[in-house]
């Protein structure tokens, strides 16, 4: 556990030095401020527009950070051969893999917190209510970002950074429209039900993490729903990280 924490801390230090990270966070802040300006132009819609754009910015930019950083956590270490001296020490592949994931999870937590703070400040600047109910939209988004990281790391154990990014993005997009897949038999009755249902349940359903519209209209997300979302994320993370660990343990790094 100590070695996992050491790898996580080192990963956190490396990722926070990335210029792309600050560029994305800065861009997210600009989008939140843009929501402030648009809100001023809309009659009695300030709060909804600011929340809409703010949460969408956290989702979009957080996904970009998770994707860009996640695909390089393992594959770049292998390509640069910087992984070999690490594994020569008393550090197992499992500890390295889990430490990398924990380090990027911490980086995402810090960045999502910073963007959320920017959203709260924007609401306060316009004298709009900035209550804790807003976190009902932010916390599930963070769970979804962790799943993007896990998927990116899974693909990075078997292929290059570029192909990992393409595969992760494709799966993330498919997961956002998984409800369309579930209803595909309505437009294609000939499609085998077992295939459609199997694909639906196998894909990560990112729609489960999306409460942006609900929160933007001032509705609170019940704790029971947030708990169910957390359990779903934990189960899916366990499966994806387990697959990644199994592949990484058996991969020939030469």
C-alpha positions as CSV (number, residue, x, y, z in Angstrom):
1,X,0.0,0.0,0.0
2,X,2.9,2.3,0.8
3,X,4.4,1.7,-2.6
4,X,1.1,2.4,-4.4
5,X,0.8,5.7,-2.5
6,X,4.4,6.6,-3.5
7,X,3.6,5.9,-7.2
8,X,0.4,7.9,-6.9
9,X,2.2,10.9,-5.4
10,X,4.8,10.8,-8.1
11,X,2.1,10.6,-10.8
12,X,0.3,13.5,-9.2
13,X,3.5,15.6,-9.3
14,X,4.1,14.7,-12.9
15,X,0.6,15.4,-14.2
16,X,0.3,18.8,-12.4
17,X,3.4,19.9,-14.3
18,X,1.7,19.3,-17.6
19,X,1.1,22.6,-19.5
20,X,-1.9,21.1,-21.3
21,X,-3.6,20.5,-17.9
22,X,-3.5,24.2,-17.0
23,X,-4.6,25.2,-20.5
24,X,-7.7,23.0,-20.3
25,X,-8.6,24.2,-16.8
26,X,-8.1,27.9,-17.9
27,X,-10.3,27.2,-20.9
28,X,-12.9,25.7,-18.5
29,X,-12.8,28.9,-16.4
30,X,-13.3,31.0,-19.5
31,X,-16.4,28.9,-20.5
32,X,-17.8,29.4,-17.0
33,X,-17.3,33.2,-17.3
34,X,-18.9,33.0,-20.8
35,X,-21.9,31.6,-19.0
36,X,-21.9,34.7,-16.7
37,X,-22.0,37.0,-19.8
38,X,-24.7,35.0,-21.5
39,X,-26.7,34.9,-18.3
40,X,-26.7,38.7,-18.2
41,X,-28.2,38.7,-21.7
42,X,-31.1,36.4,-20.8
43,X,-34.0,37.5,-18.8
44,X,-34.5,35.5,-15.6
45,X,-32.4,32.7,-17.0
46,X,-29.0,33.7,-15.4
47,X,-28.8,30.8,-12.9
48,X,-29.8,28.1,-15.3
49,X,-27.4,29.2,-18.1
50,X,-24.4,29.6,-15.7
51,X,-25.0,26.1,-14.2
52,X,-25.6,24.6,-17.7
53,X,-22.4,26.0,-19.2
54,X,-20.4,25.5,-15.9
55,X,-21.3,21.8,-15.5
56,X,-20.9,21.1,-19.3
57,X,-17.4,22.7,-19.1
58,X,-16.4,20.5,-16.1
59,X,-17.7,17.4,-18.0
60,X,-16.1,18.3,-21.4
61,X,-12.7,19.5,-20.1
62,X,-12.5,16.9,-17.4
63,X,-13.0,14.2,-20.0
64,X,-10.3,15.8,-22.1
65,X,-7.9,15.7,-19.1
66,X,-8.8,12.1,-18.2
67,X,-8.3,11.0,-21.8
68,X,-5.0,12.9,-22.6
69,X,-3.4,12.0,-19.3
70,X,-4.9,8.5,-19.0
71,X,-3.7,7.1,-22.3
72,X,-0.1,8.0,-21.5
73,X,0.1,6.7,-18.0
74,X,1.3,3.2,-19.0
75,X,2.1,3.3,-22.7
76,X,4.4,6.3,-22.5
77,X,6.3,4.7,-19.6
78,X,6.8,1.6,-21.8
79,X,7.7,3.6,-24.9
80,X,10.3,5.7,-23.1
81,X,11.6,2.6,-21.3
82,X,11.3,4.4,-17.9
83,X,9.2,1.6,-16.6
84,X,12.1,-0.9,-16.5
85,X,14.1,0.6,-13.6
86,X,10.9,1.1,-11.6
87,X,10.0,-2.6,-11.9
88,X,13.6,-3.6,-11.1
89,X,12.9,-2.3,-7.6
90,X,10.6,-4.1,-5.2
91,X,7.6,-2.7,-7.0
92,X,5.1,-5.1,-8.6
93,X,3.2,-4.4,-11.9
94,X,0.0,-4.3,-9.9
95,X,1.3,-1.6,-7.5
96,X,2.6,0.4,-10.5
97,X,-0.7,0.2,-12.3
98,X,-2.9,1.0,-9.3
99,X,-0.6,3.8,-8.2
100,X,-0.8,5.4,-11.6
101,X,-4.6,5.3,-11.5
102,X,-4.7,6.7,-8.0
103,X,-2.4,9.5,-8.9
104,X,-4.5,10.6,-11.9
105,X,-7.7,10.2,-9.9
106,X,-6.2,12.7,-7.4
107,X,-5.2,15.1,-10.2
108,X,-8.7,15.0,-11.5
109,X,-10.2,15.6,-8.1
110,X,-8.1,18.7,-7.7
111,X,-9.0,20.0,-11.1
112,X,-12.7,19.3,-10.8
113,X,-12.6,21.0,-7.4
114,X,-11.0,24.0,-8.9
115,X,-13.5,24.2,-11.8
116,X,-16.4,23.7,-9.3
117,X,-15.0,26.5,-7.1
118,X,-14.9,28.7,-10.2
119,X,-18.6,27.9,-10.9
120,X,-19.6,28.7,-7.4
121,X,-17.7,32.0,-7.5
122,X,-19.5,32.9,-10.8
123,X,-22.9,32.2,-9.2
124,X,-22.0,34.3,-6.2
125,X,-20.8,37.1,-8.4
126,X,-24.2,37.2,-10.0
127,X,-26.0,36.9,-6.6
128,X,-27.4,33.6,-7.6
129,X,-28.0,30.8,-5.0
130,X,-24.9,28.7,-4.7
131,X,-25.9,25.8,-2.5
132,X,-24.5,22.3,-2.0
133,X,-27.2,20.8,-4.3
134,X,-24.9,21.8,-7.2
135,X,-22.5,19.1,-6.1
136,X,-25.2,16.6,-7.0
137,X,-24.2,17.2,-10.6
138,X,-20.5,17.5,-10.0
139,X,-19.9,14.3,-8.0
140,X,-21.4,11.9,-10.6
141,X,-19.4,13.7,-13.3
142,X,-16.2,12.9,-11.3
143,X,-17.2,9.2,-11.1
144,X,-17.6,9.2,-14.9
145,X,-14.2,10.8,-15.3
146,X,-12.6,8.0,-13.2
147,X,-14.2,5.5,-15.5
148,X,-12.7,7.3,-18.6
149,X,-9.2,7.1,-16.9
150,X,-9.7,3.3,-16.2
151,X,-10.7,2.7,-19.8
152,X,-7.8,4.7,-21.1
153,X,-5.4,2.8,-18.9
154,X,-6.9,-0.5,-20.0
155,X,-6.4,0.3,-23.7
156,X,-2.9,1.7,-23.1
157,X,-1.8,-1.7,-21.8
158,X,-2.4,-3.3,-25.2
159,X,-1.7,-0.6,-27.8
160,X,-0.1,2.8,-28.5
161,X,-1.2,6.1,-27.0
162,X,-2.9,7.3,-30.2
163,X,-4.9,4.1,-30.7
164,X,-5.7,4.0,-27.0
165,X,-7.1,7.6,-27.2
166,X,-9.3,6.6,-30.2
167,X,-10.6,3.5,-28.5
168,X,-11.3,5.2,-25.3
169,X,-13.1,8.1,-27.0
170,X,-15.1,5.8,-29.1
171,X,-16.2,3.8,-26.1
172,X,-17.0,6.9,-24.1
173,X,-19.2,8.3,-26.9
174,X,-20.9,4.9,-27.3
175,X,-21.6,4.9,-23.6
176,X,-23.1,8.3,-23.7
177,X,-25.7,7.1,-26.3
178,X,-26.2,3.6,-24.8
179,X,-30.0,4.3,-24.5
180,X,-30.1,4.6,-28.3
181,X,-28.5,1.2,-28.5
182,X,-31.1,-0.3,-26.1
183,X,-33.9,1.0,-28.3
184,X,-32.3,0.0,-31.6
185,X,-34.8,-2.9,-32.1
186,X,-37.5,-0.3,-32.5
187,X,-35.9,0.7,-35.8
188,X,-34.3,-2.6,-36.6
189,X,-36.6,-5.4,-35.4
190,X,-34.4,-8.0,-37.0
191,X,-31.5,-7.3,-34.6
192,X,-31.1,-10.2,-32.1
193,X,-32.4,-9.1,-28.7
194,X,-29.6,-11.0,-26.9
195,X,-27.0,-9.1,-28.9
196,X,-28.6,-5.7,-28.4
197,X,-29.1,-6.3,-24.6
198,X,-25.6,-7.7,-24.2
199,X,-24.1,-4.7,-25.9
200,X,-26.2,-2.3,-23.8
201,X,-25.2,-3.9,-20.5
202,X,-21.5,-4.3,-21.5
203,X,-21.0,-0.7,-22.5
204,X,-20.3,1.9,-19.7
205,X,-23.5,3.9,-19.4
206,X,-22.2,7.4,-19.0
207,X,-25.8,8.7,-19.1
208,X,-26.0,7.4,-15.5
209,X,-23.5,10.1,-14.4
210,X,-25.3,13.0,-16.1
211,X,-27.5,15.1,-13.9
212,X,-26.6,18.5,-15.4
213,X,-30.1,19.4,-16.7
214,X,-31.7,18.3,-13.4
215,X,-29.3,20.4,-11.3
216,X,-29.5,23.4,-13.7
217,X,-33.2,23.6,-13.0
218,X,-32.6,23.7,-9.3
219,X,-33.6,20.1,-8.5
220,X,-31.6,18.2,-5.9
221,X,-30.3,14.7,-6.6
222,X,-31.4,12.4,-3.9
223,X,-28.7,10.6,-1.9
224,X,-30.2,7.2,-2.8
225,X,-29.6,8.0,-6.5
226,X,-26.0,9.2,-5.8
227,X,-25.3,6.1,-3.8
228,X,-26.6,3.9,-6.7
229,X,-24.4,5.8,-9.1
230,X,-21.4,5.4,-6.8
231,X,-22.0,1.6,-6.6
232,X,-22.3,1.4,-10.4
233,X,-19.1,3.3,-10.9
234,X,-17.3,1.1,-8.3
235,X,-18.4,-2.1,-9.9
236,X,-17.5,-1.0,-13.4
237,X,-14.1,0.4,-12.2
238,X,-13.4,-2.9,-10.5
239,X,-14.0,-4.8,-13.8
240,X,-12.1,-2.5,-16.0
241,X,-9.1,-2.1,-13.7
242,X,-9.1,-5.9,-13.1
243,X,-8.9,-6.5,-16.9
244,X,-6.1,-3.9,-17.2
245,X,-4.2,-5.5,-14.3
246,X,-4.5,-9.0,-15.8
247,X,-3.3,-7.8,-19.2
248,X,-0.5,-5.7,-17.8
249,X,0.8,-8.5,-15.6
250,X,1.2,-10.9,-18.5
251,X,2.4,-8.4,-21.1
252,X,5.9,-8.8,-22.5
253,X,7.5,-5.4,-22.0
254,X,10.6,-6.2,-24.0
